[in-house]
């Protein structure tokens, strides 16, 4: 199984979500399921069918989180002598064609969310930025087409 990099913050967030689902949500769903069973396990008992579906969805999410946590490798960091884009760094990039500027923290795929500035190292843009230095231009082949970015700055 290939290990997936993740920051300490991302790992803790996954652990908190798993603990919340196990300790708070699962007991509630089980209680609802038991209450619905008291009315009988029949095809016309919609309350039971809904409770059972909620239980299945919850258990699937818990299993998904457990698998993600097993695949994770917490990336502690490294000392950067050079301004090089790497895991955990924050890169300011500028689209050469549109002059739009973006700030992205490079993170693992389990914690990526572009709308809040967290870019996966496994995304097309993330892969192209990894290992590059300030001032370099990077050509990115995305599903939306070819884009050219200039790395303005790299911070930690």
C-alpha positions in Angstrom: 0.0 0.0 0.0 1.4 3.4 -1.0 1.7 5.9 1.8 0.0 9.3 1.3 1.6 12.4 2.7 -0.5 14.5 5.2 0.3 17.4 7.5 -0.1 17.0 11.3 -3.1 19.3 11.2 -4.8 17.2 8.5 -4.1 14.0 10.3 -5.5 15.4 13.6 -8.6 16.6 11.7 -9.2 13.1 10.3 -8.8 11.6 13.8 -11.2 14.1 15.3 -13.8 13.4 12.7 -13.4 9.6 13.2 -13.7 10.0 17.0 -16.8 12.2 16.6 -18.5 9.7 14.3 -17.7 6.7 16.6 -18.4 8.4 19.9 -21.3 10.8 19.1 -23.0 10.0 15.8 -22.9 6.2 15.9 -24.7 5.9 19.2 -27.4 8.2 18.0 -27.9 6.3 14.8 -27.9 2.9 16.6 -30.5 4.3 19.1 -32.7 5.4 16.2 -32.3 2.0 14.5 -33.3 0.2 17.7 -36.3 2.4 18.1 -37.4 1.8 14.5 -36.9 -2.0 15.0 -39.4 -1.9 17.8 -42.1 -1.1 15.2 -41.2 -4.2 13.3 -38.7 -5.0 10.5 -41.1 -4.8 7.5 -40.9 -3.3 4.0 -43.6 -0.7 4.9 -41.7 0.5 8.0 -40.1 3.7 6.5 -38.6 4.7 9.8 -36.7 1.5 10.0 -35.5 1.6 6.3 -34.3 5.2 6.8 -32.5 4.4 10.1 -30.8 1.4 8.5 -29.7 3.4 5.5 -28.2 6.1 7.8 -26.4 3.3 9.7 -24.9 1.9 6.4 -23.8 5.3 5.3 -22.2 6.1 8.7 -20.4 2.7 8.8 -19.1 3.3 5.3 -17.7 6.7 6.2 -16.1 5.3 9.4 -14.4 2.6 7.3 -13.3 5.1 4.7 -11.7 7.3 7.4 -10.0 4.3 9.0 -8.5 3.3 5.6 -7.3 6.9 5.0 -5.6 7.0 8.4 -3.8 3.7 7.6 -2.5 5.1 4.3 -1.3 8.4 5.8 2.3 9.3 6.5 2.5 12.4 8.6 5.0 14.8 7.0 6.9 16.5 9.8 8.8 19.0 7.6 12.3 19.8 6.5 14.6 22.7 6.6 14.6 24.7 3.5 17.8 26.4 2.5 16.4 27.3 -0.9 13.1 28.7 -1.9 11.9 25.5 -3.4 8.3 24.3 -3.6 7.7 21.2 -1.6 5.1 19.5 0.6 3.9 21.8 3.3 5.2 25.0 1.6 3.0 27.9 0.5 3.5 28.9 -3.1 2.3 32.2 -4.6 1.8 31.6 -8.3 0.7 33.9 -11.1 -1.1 32.8 -14.2 1.0 34.3 -17.0 -2.0 34.6 -19.4 -4.6 36.2 -17.1 -2.3 37.8 -14.4 -4.4 36.1 -11.7 -2.4 35.4 -8.5 -3.0 32.4 -6.3 -1.7 31.3 -2.8 -1.6 27.5 -2.3 -0.4 25.4 0.5 0.8 22.1 -0.9 -0.8 19.3 1.1 -1.8 15.6 0.7 -4.8 14.5 -1.3 -6.9 13.8 1.9 -6.8 17.4 3.0 -6.8 19.3 -0.2 -9.4 22.0 -0.8 -8.6 24.5 -3.5 -11.3 26.9 -2.3 -9.4 27.5 1.0 -6.0 27.4 -0.7 -4.9 23.8 0.0 -3.6 22.2 -3.2 -2.9 18.5 -3.5 0.6 17.4 -4.4 -1.0 14.8 -6.6 -3.1 17.3 -8.7 -1.7 18.4 -12.1 -0.8 21.8 -10.8 0.7 20.4 -7.6 2.8 17.9 -9.5 4.1 20.6 -11.8 5.1 22.9 -8.9 6.9 20.3 -6.8 10.7 20.8 -6.7 10.5 24.1 -8.6 12.1 27.4 -7.5 11.0 31.0 -7.1 10.9 32.8 -10.5 10.5 29.6 -12.6 7.7 29.3 -15.1 5.7 26.1 -15.0 3.6 24.6 -17.8 0.6 22.7 -16.5 -1.5 20.3 -18.5 -4.9 20.3 -16.8 -8.2 18.8 -18.0 -9.2 22.4 -18.8 -6.2 22.9 -21.1 -2.6 24.1 -20.9 -1.8 26.8 -18.4 1.5 28.6 -17.6 2.2 29.8 -14.1 5.1 31.8 -12.7 6.2 31.1 -9.1 6.3 34.4 -7.4 7.3 33.3 -3.9 7.7 30.3 -1.6 7.1 30.4 2.1 6.9 28.0 4.9 
